[in-house]
Amino acid sequence: MITLEVLAFLISQIIKRTKIHNTSRLALCQENLKIVLGRKPEKYEINEVFMFHTLYHLYLAAYPIIKSYIKVYPETPNNYNELTEYSISKGAICVSGHIGIPEFASSLFRKHGIKIFALVERLEPMISRYFFNISRMKIGINTKESFKDFVFEMREPKGKIFVLLVDRPIPNSKPTQMFGETFYVSDLPFRLSQRFQLEVFGIACYKEGKKFLFRSEKLQSYDSMIEFLERIIKERYTQWNLFFKRDILLNNEKIRENM
C-alpha cells in the first residue's frame, strides 16, 4: 500500500520541474535554502523540502479521512497552557510561519471551545483559493480574506485566537534582517496587539516522526518575533514553505484594507 509520504515524494519530483511567480521552483528552493543554511544545500535537503511541501497539501486534502490518526502534542506544556488560558480569558494573537502544518495545531484549542480566525490572502487561481479555504474550514479554522472582517472579530476577543502568517511579504511589510539578508516582514501583529490589548505568541506545528509537536512562545516585540521565526526555520528548514521571492511585496487589496 502506498503511503502519503511515498505518494508525496513521487509527486514532488514532478513539482520540482514547475514554476511559481514565473520562476523555477527548484531555483527558488536552492536560493532560499542557501540563505538559511549559509551554504549550498545538498540534493537530499532539496528533495526533503519538495517532499514535505507536497505532503502538506496531501495532509490537508485527506484530513477528514486521516484526522483520527493525527496526533499533536505540546512541546512545552506550560507554554501551551499559558496560551490556552490567555485565549479563553482574553483572546490572543498568534504569529506563524509556513513551517510544518500549522493548521493541525487547531485541534489542541478547539477541544477547549476556542475559536480560531486566520487572516489569509485571496489566492489565485480560484482552485487554490477553494482548496485552502475548504480544507482549513474542515480542520476548524475560520479564514478571513478581508482585514475588516478579521478586525471585527477582535472587538470581542475572549475565547478566540487570531492567526497571522508573517514569514513572507504582505502589503505594508517592512525590511528587516533574517539570516544576514533582507526580508520583508509585517509588524501588523504588534500594531493589533497595541490597539486591542492582546498578547502575541509565536507558534509552530511541525512533524516529528509519526507525530506533530506544537511550540508556542510569548513574544514581547517585533524583534523577538523575527528571532523566533529565524530560530524555528533554522531548526525545521526542510518543513518550511520557502517558495517565495523575498523582494516582491504582494499586491493584495483584500488584505491591504485599513492596515
C-alpha positions as CSV (number, residue, x, y, z in Angstrom):
1,M,0.0,0.0,0.0
2,I,1.4,3.4,-1.0
3,T,1.6,5.8,2.0
4,L,1.0,9.5,1.8
5,E,4.8,10.0,2.3
6,V,5.7,7.8,-0.7
7,L,3.0,9.5,-2.8
8,A,4.3,12.9,-1.8
9,F,7.8,12.0,-2.9
10,L,6.7,10.8,-6.3
11,I,4.6,13.9,-6.9
12,S,7.3,16.2,-5.6
13,Q,9.7,15.1,-8.3
14,I,7.2,16.4,-10.9
15,I,6.6,19.6,-9.0
16,K,10.3,20.2,-8.8
17,R,10.3,21.0,-12.6
18,T,7.4,23.6,-12.4
19,K,7.5,27.3,-11.9
20,I,6.0,29.8,-9.5
21,H,5.9,33.6,-9.9
22,N,7.5,32.9,-13.3
23,T,10.5,31.5,-11.5
24,S,11.7,27.9,-11.3
25,R,10.6,26.3,-8.0
26,L,14.0,24.5,-7.9
27,A,15.9,27.8,-8.3
28,L,13.8,29.4,-5.5
29,C,14.4,26.4,-3.2
30,Q,18.1,26.5,-3.8
31,E,18.4,30.2,-3.3
32,N,16.4,30.4,-0.1
33,L,17.9,27.3,1.4
34,K,21.3,28.6,0.8
35,I,20.4,31.8,2.7
36,V,19.1,29.8,5.7
37,L,21.9,27.2,5.8
38,G,24.8,29.6,4.9
39,R,26.0,27.0,2.3
40,K,24.9,25.3,-0.8
41,P,22.1,22.8,0.0
42,E,22.6,19.1,-0.6
43,K,20.4,17.3,-3.1
44,Y,18.7,15.3,-0.3
45,E,17.8,18.5,1.5
46,I,16.2,19.9,-1.6
47,N,14.3,16.7,-2.1
48,E,13.0,16.8,1.5
49,V,11.8,20.3,1.0
50,F,9.8,19.4,-2.1
51,M,8.5,16.2,-0.5
52,F,7.2,17.9,2.6
53,H,5.7,20.8,0.6
54,T,3.7,18.1,-1.4
55,L,2.9,16.1,1.8
56,Y,1.4,19.3,3.4
57,H,-1.1,19.5,0.5
58,L,-1.9,15.8,0.8
59,Y,-2.5,16.1,4.5
60,L,-4.9,18.9,4.1
61,A,-6.8,17.2,1.3
62,A,-7.0,13.9,3.3
63,Y,-7.7,15.4,6.7
64,P,-11.3,14.3,7.0
65,I,-10.1,10.7,6.5
66,I,-6.9,10.7,8.5
67,K,-7.8,13.1,11.3
68,S,-8.1,10.3,13.9
69,Y,-4.5,9.3,13.2
70,I,-3.1,12.9,13.5
71,K,-1.5,13.2,17.0
72,V,-0.4,16.7,18.1
73,Y,1.4,17.2,21.4
74,P,2.6,20.4,23.1
75,E,6.4,20.6,23.0
76,T,6.3,22.6,26.3
77,P,3.0,22.0,28.2
78,N,3.5,25.1,30.4
79,N,3.7,27.4,27.3
80,Y,0.7,25.7,25.8
81,N,-1.3,26.1,29.0
82,E,-0.4,29.8,29.1
83,L,-1.6,30.4,25.6
84,T,-4.8,28.4,26.2
85,E,-5.6,30.4,29.4
86,Y,-5.0,33.7,27.6
87,S,-7.1,32.7,24.7
88,I,-10.1,31.7,26.9
89,S,-9.9,34.7,29.3
90,K,-8.8,37.5,27.0
91,G,-8.1,36.3,23.5
92,A,-4.6,36.1,21.8
93,I,-2.8,36.9,18.6
94,C,-0.6,34.2,17.2
95,V,2.0,34.6,14.5
96,S,3.3,31.7,12.5
97,G,5.5,30.9,9.5
98,H,4.7,28.4,6.8
99,I,6.6,25.8,8.8
100,G,5.3,22.2,9.3
101,I,1.5,22.1,9.2
102,P,0.3,25.0,11.5
103,E,-3.3,24.1,10.7
104,F,-3.1,20.9,12.8
105,A,-2.4,22.9,16.0
106,S,-6.1,23.9,15.9
107,S,-7.1,20.5,17.4
108,L,-5.3,21.5,20.7
109,F,-7.6,24.5,21.1
110,R,-10.9,23.5,19.6
111,K,-11.3,21.0,22.4
112,H,-11.4,23.9,24.9
113,G,-14.1,25.7,22.8
114,I,-11.6,28.2,21.5
115,K,-12.4,29.7,18.0
116,I,-9.6,30.2,15.6
117,F,-9.5,33.0,12.9
118,A,-6.8,33.3,10.3
119,L,-6.1,36.3,8.1
120,V,-5.3,34.9,4.6
121,E,-4.5,36.3,1.2
122,R,-7.0,36.0,-1.6
123,L,-5.3,33.3,-3.6
124,E,-5.4,32.9,-7.4
125,P,-6.3,30.8,-9.3
126,M,-9.7,30.1,-7.9
127,I,-9.0,26.3,-7.4
128,S,-6.2,27.2,-4.9
129,R,-8.4,29.6,-3.0
130,Y,-11.2,27.0,-2.9
131,F,-8.8,24.2,-1.8
132,F,-7.3,26.0,1.1
133,N,-10.5,27.7,2.4
134,I,-12.4,24.4,2.4
135,S,-9.5,22.4,3.8
136,R,-9.0,24.8,6.7
137,M,-12.7,25.1,7.4
138,K,-12.8,21.3,7.7
139,I,-10.0,21.5,10.2
140,G,-11.9,24.0,12.2
141,I,-10.2,27.3,11.1
142,N,-12.3,30.4,10.2
143,T,-10.4,32.1,7.3
144,K,-10.8,35.8,6.7
145,E,-9.7,37.4,3.4
146,S,-11.0,40.8,4.5
147,F,-8.9,42.6,7.0
148,K,-12.1,44.4,8.2
149,D,-13.8,41.1,8.9
150,F,-10.7,39.9,10.8
151,V,-10.6,43.0,13.0
152,F,-14.3,42.9,13.6
153,E,-13.8,39.6,15.4
154,M,-11.2,41.2,17.7
155,R,-13.9,43.6,19.2
156,E,-15.0,40.6,21.3
157,P,-11.7,38.6,21.6
158,K,-12.4,36.3,24.5
159,G,-12.3,32.6,23.6
160,K,-10.6,33.4,20.3
161,I,-7.1,33.0,18.7
162,F,-6.2,35.4,15.8
163,V,-3.5,33.9,13.5
164,L,-1.3,35.8,11.1
165,L,1.3,34.2,8.8
166,V,4.3,36.5,8.7
167,D,7.3,34.8,7.2
168,R,6.8,36.3,3.7
169,P,5.9,39.6,2.2
170,I,2.4,41.0,2.6
171,P,1.3,44.6,2.0
172,N,3.0,47.2,4.3
173,S,5.7,44.8,5.3
174,K,8.9,46.4,6.4
175,P,12.5,45.4,5.7
176,T,14.4,43.5,8.4
177,Q,17.3,41.2,8.7
178,M,17.0,37.4,8.8
179,F,19.8,35.0,8.2
180,G,22.0,38.0,7.3
181,E,19.8,39.0,4.4
182,T,16.9,41.5,3.9
183,F,13.5,40.0,4.3
184,Y,10.1,41.9,4.4
185,V,8.1,41.0,7.4
186,S,4.9,42.7,8.7
187,D,4.7,44.4,12.1
188,L,0.9,44.1,11.9
189,P,0.6,41.6,14.9
190,F,2.1,44.2,17.3
191,R,0.0,47.1,15.9
192,L,-3.1,45.0,16.5
193,S,-1.7,43.9,19.9
194,Q,-1.4,47.6,20.9
195,R,-4.8,48.5,19.6
196,F,-6.8,45.6,21.2
197,Q,-4.5,45.0,24.2
198,L,-3.9,41.3,23.3
199,E,-0.7,39.3,23.9
200,V,1.2,38.0,20.9
201,F,2.5,34.4,20.7
202,G,4.8,32.7,18.2
203,I,3.5,29.3,17.2
204,A,4.7,26.3,15.1
205,C,3.4,22.8,14.5
206,Y,5.9,20.5,12.8
207,K,6.2,16.8,12.1
208,E,8.4,14.7,14.3
209,G,8.4,11.1,13.2
210,K,4.8,9.9,13.2
211,K,3.5,12.7,15.5
212,F,3.3,16.5,15.4
213,L,4.8,18.8,18.0
214,F,3.3,22.2,18.9
215,R,5.5,25.0,20.0
216,S,4.4,28.3,21.5
217,E,6.3,31.3,23.0
218,K,5.1,34.7,24.2
219,L,6.6,37.4,22.1
220,Q,7.3,40.9,23.5
221,S,8.3,42.8,20.4
222,Y,8.8,42.7,16.7
223,D,12.4,41.8,17.1
224,S,11.5,38.8,19.3
225,M,9.1,37.7,16.5
226,I,11.9,37.9,14.0
227,E,14.2,35.9,16.3
228,F,11.5,33.3,16.8
229,L,10.9,32.8,13.1
230,E,14.6,32.7,12.3
231,R,15.2,30.1,15.0
232,I,12.3,27.8,14.1
233,I,13.1,28.0,10.4
234,K,16.8,27.0,11.0
235,E,15.6,24.1,13.1
236,R,13.0,22.8,10.7
237,Y,14.1,24.2,7.3
238,T,13.0,21.1,5.4
239,Q,9.4,21.7,6.6
240,W,9.5,25.4,5.6
241,N,7.5,26.5,2.5
242,L,10.2,28.7,1.0
243,F,8.7,29.1,-2.5
244,F,8.5,32.9,-2.5
245,K,10.6,35.9,-3.6
246,R,11.9,38.0,-0.7
247,D,12.0,41.3,-2.7
248,I,8.4,41.3,-4.0
249,L,5.5,42.6,-2.0
250,L,2.1,41.1,-2.8
251,N,-0.5,43.5,-4.2
252,N,-3.5,42.1,-2.3
253,E,-6.1,44.8,-1.8
254,K,-8.3,42.4,0.3
255,I,-5.6,42.3,3.0
256,R,-4.4,45.9,2.4
257,E,-7.8,47.4,3.5
258,N,-7.3,49.5,6.6
259,M,-4.0,48.1,7.6
